[in-house]
């Protein structure tokens, strides 16, 4: 198992925990809605690269500390860099972020994202390109970049363009918010699990995969034991 990665500068913004053959990754800036900093992305990228080559790591689980999964990149820091004229730091941030998003999308080992809470902007780029995207009744998705003159990046042109009809264009252009049930209905999420069952499902994954070979079918089977049946709200455009 690769060694834990910590940052003294930013008080362990990402926590790494080895549980048998599973690496648990926790975004650890709850007061800042787990917004991604350069240091966080650098830690994630370095650790994921190490673990992809580590035969002891058979599954990665990613979650957020507190009530938010990840509300995006740390825009405040980026604006401070730009106001100081430090554009190389801004470029480095986006280069590192997009490199990590691509790594997740092409990762050799299974990655399960537990999206319990808000997932927006860079947080969506972090998770929407993975094969297992689990949402709850607390999940809120949005790409709010348009509200401050930006455009959806972080792979959004890939995962939004694959939604039914023009729903992806609608989300990208308006920054509209949708909940976990709607994410499941349109294909942004792969599974819906009630928040009260998330910890039990996580434990079941760790326990089962410690003694069995890791295949996507095994992971899907375990997750399906905990899935709920969310109800789409009245007036939802996805409700048929």
MARMI-277131 format. One line per 5 residues: their letters; for each residue x, y, z of C-alpha. Coordinates in nm, 3 decimals, m for minus. Example, Ala and Ser with C-alpha at 12.3 -4.5 7.8 and 13.67 -1.06 7.14 Angstrom:
! residues 2
AS = 1.230:m0.450:0.780; 1.367:m0.106:0.714;
//
This chain:
! residues 240
XXXXX = 0.000:0.000:0.000; 0.137:0.343:m0.089; 0.223:0.561:0.210; m0.016:0.830:0.328; 0.033:1.177:0.183;
XXXXX = m0.015:1.480:0.408; 0.045:1.852:0.378; 0.169:2.052:0.676; 0.097:2.373:0.488; m0.276:2.312:0.465;
XXXXX = m0.351:2.083:0.759; m0.420:1.758:0.577; m0.667:1.881:0.318; m0.693:1.525:0.188; m0.698:1.222:0.418;
XXXXX = m0.581:0.881:0.299; m0.665:0.562:0.488; m0.572:0.206:0.396; m0.841:m0.049:0.481; m0.723:m0.393:0.370;
XXXXX = m0.700:m0.371:m0.011; m0.907:m0.051:m0.026; m0.774:0.305:m0.022; m1.020:0.549:0.133; m0.977:0.910:0.024;
XXXXX = m1.152:1.194:0.209; m1.162:1.557:0.092; m1.102:1.741:0.418; m1.196:2.109:0.389; m1.554:2.096:0.521;
XXXXX = m1.564:2.465:0.618; m1.469:2.555:0.260; m1.718:2.304:0.115; m1.421:2.082:0.020; m1.329:2.318:m0.263;
XXXXX = m1.018:2.195:m0.442; m0.685:2.372:m0.394; m0.364:2.315:m0.587; m0.219:2.122:m0.292; m0.524:1.895:m0.274;
XXXXX = m0.511:1.813:m0.644; m0.135:1.755:m0.627; m0.180:1.512:m0.337; m0.462:1.331:m0.514; m0.273:1.303:m0.841;
XXXXX = 0.045:1.178:m0.677; m0.132:0.921:m0.460; m0.358:0.790:m0.739; m0.055:0.747:m0.966; 0.129:0.553:m0.695;
XXXXX = m0.170:0.335:m0.613; m0.237:0.249:m0.976; 0.101:0.072:m0.975; 0.051:m0.086:m0.631; m0.088:m0.442:m0.655;
XXXXX = m0.214:m0.420:m0.296; m0.462:m0.145:m0.386; m0.767:m0.305:m0.545; m1.032:m0.036:m0.496; m1.039:0.338:m0.424;
XXXXX = m1.329:0.505:m0.242; m1.356:0.885:m0.252; m1.584:1.092:m0.028; m1.608:1.437:0.129; m1.589:1.539:0.493;
XXXXX = m1.898:1.712:0.627; m2.220:1.795:0.445; m2.062:1.867:0.104; m1.882:1.634:m0.133; m1.700:1.906:m0.332;
XXXXX = m1.834:2.245:m0.439; m1.567:2.295:m0.708; m1.227:2.455:m0.735; m1.109:2.718:m0.488; m1.206:3.013:m0.707;
XXXXX = m1.114:3.268:m0.438; m0.750:3.160:m0.446; m0.744:3.166:m0.824; m0.883:3.520:m0.832; m0.617:3.629:m0.582;
XXXXX = m0.349:3.484:m0.810; m0.492:3.671:m1.109; m0.519:4.001:m0.923; m0.151:3.968:m0.835; m0.067:3.892:m1.196;
XXXXX = 0.042:3.541:m1.104; m0.104:3.375:m1.411; 0.148:3.084:m1.413; m0.005:2.963:m1.083; m0.352:2.969:m1.240;
XXXXX = m0.227:2.773:m1.541; m0.055:2.521:m1.313; m0.377:2.473:m1.116; m0.587:2.395:m1.422; m0.318:2.177:m1.579;
XXXXX = m0.292:1.969:m1.263; m0.671:1.951:m1.219; m0.743:1.840:m1.575; m0.460:1.586:m1.561; m0.615:1.433:m1.250;
XXXXX = m0.965:1.431:m1.398; m0.828:1.242:m1.698; m0.647:0.997:m1.470; m0.973:0.917:m1.287; m1.155:0.864:m1.617;
XXXXX = m0.892:0.619:m1.740; m0.796:0.462:m1.407; m0.706:0.092:m1.410; m0.851:0.018:m1.066; m1.220:0.064:m0.978;
XXXXX = m1.300:0.398:m0.814; m1.622:0.453:m0.618; m1.734:0.810:m0.550; m1.968:0.860:m0.254; m2.137:1.188:m0.349;
XXXXX = m2.333:1.273:m0.036; m2.392:1.648:m0.058; m2.323:1.922:m0.311; m2.113:1.836:m0.615; m2.043:2.132:m0.839;
XXXXX = m1.793:2.250:m1.101; m1.455:2.095:m1.029; m1.617:1.848:m0.792; m1.824:1.720:m1.082; m1.512:1.692:m1.297;
XXXXX = m1.354:1.492:m1.019; m1.635:1.237:m0.998; m1.856:1.237:m1.309; m1.592:1.068:m1.526; m1.567:0.764:m1.295;
XXXXX = m1.758:0.437:m1.340; m1.922:0.430:m0.995; m2.101:0.751:m0.894; m2.324:0.702:m0.591; m2.561:0.981:m0.487;
XXXXX = m2.801:1.027:m0.195; m3.107:1.231:m0.100; m2.861:1.506:0.007; m2.688:1.537:m0.329; m2.716:1.859:m0.532;
XXXXX = m2.545:1.884:m0.871; m2.472:2.203:m1.065; m2.222:2.354:m1.308; m2.246:2.717:m1.187; m1.953:2.853:m1.392;
XXXXX = m2.180:3.052:m1.623; m2.289:3.271:m1.330; m1.943:3.427:m1.308; m1.855:3.442:m1.678; m1.680:3.108:m1.712;
XXXXX = m1.785:2.794:m1.897; m1.812:2.430:m1.784; m1.475:2.257:m1.823; m1.329:1.958:m1.628; m1.464:1.710:m1.884;
XXXXX = m1.816:1.852:m1.880; m1.833:1.858:m2.260; m1.803:1.479:m2.238; m2.041:1.388:m1.955; m2.302:1.659:m2.020;
XXXXX = m2.321:1.589:m2.393; m2.422:1.230:m2.320; m2.735:1.318:m2.125; m3.076:1.263:m2.288; m3.212:1.528:m2.520;
XXXXX = m3.062:1.871:m2.457; m3.058:1.831:m2.080; m2.679:1.855:m2.061; m2.677:2.179:m2.258; m2.943:2.314:m2.025;
XXXXX = m2.735:2.233:m1.716; m2.419:2.376:m1.869; m2.574:2.701:m1.991; m2.794:2.781:m1.692; m2.608:2.635:m1.394;
XXXXX = m2.939:2.485:m1.281; m2.934:2.258:m0.976; m3.067:1.903:m0.977; m3.093:1.651:m0.695; m2.973:1.293:m0.656;
XXXXX = m3.288:1.136:m0.794; m3.264:1.352:m1.106; m2.895:1.269:m1.144; m2.980:0.900:m1.143; m3.265:0.949:m1.391;
XXXXX = m3.053:1.140:m1.644; m2.744:0.921:m1.610; m2.507:1.145:m1.414; m2.522:0.898:m1.124; m2.493:0.520:m1.145;
XXXXX = m2.660:0.436:m0.811; m2.880:0.600:m0.547; m2.819:0.502:m0.183; m2.979:0.673:0.115; m2.726:0.854:0.331;
XXXXX = m2.806:0.637:0.635; m2.680:0.333:0.440; m2.362:0.483:0.294; m2.135:0.379:0.580; m2.271:0.024:0.585;
XXXXX = m2.220:m0.006:0.210; m1.866:0.126:0.241; m1.790:m0.132:0.511; m1.942:m0.409:0.300; m1.722:m0.316:0.004;
XXXXX = m1.408:m0.321:0.217; m1.497:m0.651:0.381; m1.602:m0.834:0.066; m1.317:m0.719:m0.153; m1.053:m0.813:0.103;
XXXXX = m1.118:m1.181:0.031; m1.238:m1.179:m0.328; m1.099:m1.077:m0.662; m1.206:m0.729:m0.762; m1.429:m0.714:m1.064;
XXXXX = m1.673:m0.441:m1.154; m1.952:m0.698:m1.136; m1.866:m0.773:m0.771; m1.865:m0.406:m0.683; m2.198:m0.351:m0.859;
XXXXX = m2.351:m0.647:m0.680; m2.249:m0.518:m0.337; m2.370:m0.165:m0.411; m2.706:m0.294:m0.540; m2.772:m0.450:m0.199;
XXXXX = m2.802:m0.096:m0.060; m2.971:0.097:m0.342; m3.288:0.293:m0.273; m3.577:0.392:m0.495; m3.585:0.772:m0.514;
XXXXX = m3.895:0.952:m0.632; m3.866:1.230:m0.888; m4.031:1.549:m0.773; m4.348:1.672:m0.945; m4.281:1.890:m1.247;
XXXXX = m3.938:1.741:m1.309; m3.856:1.749:m1.680; m3.710:1.398:m1.652; m4.029:1.245:m1.514; m4.219:1.036:m1.762;
//
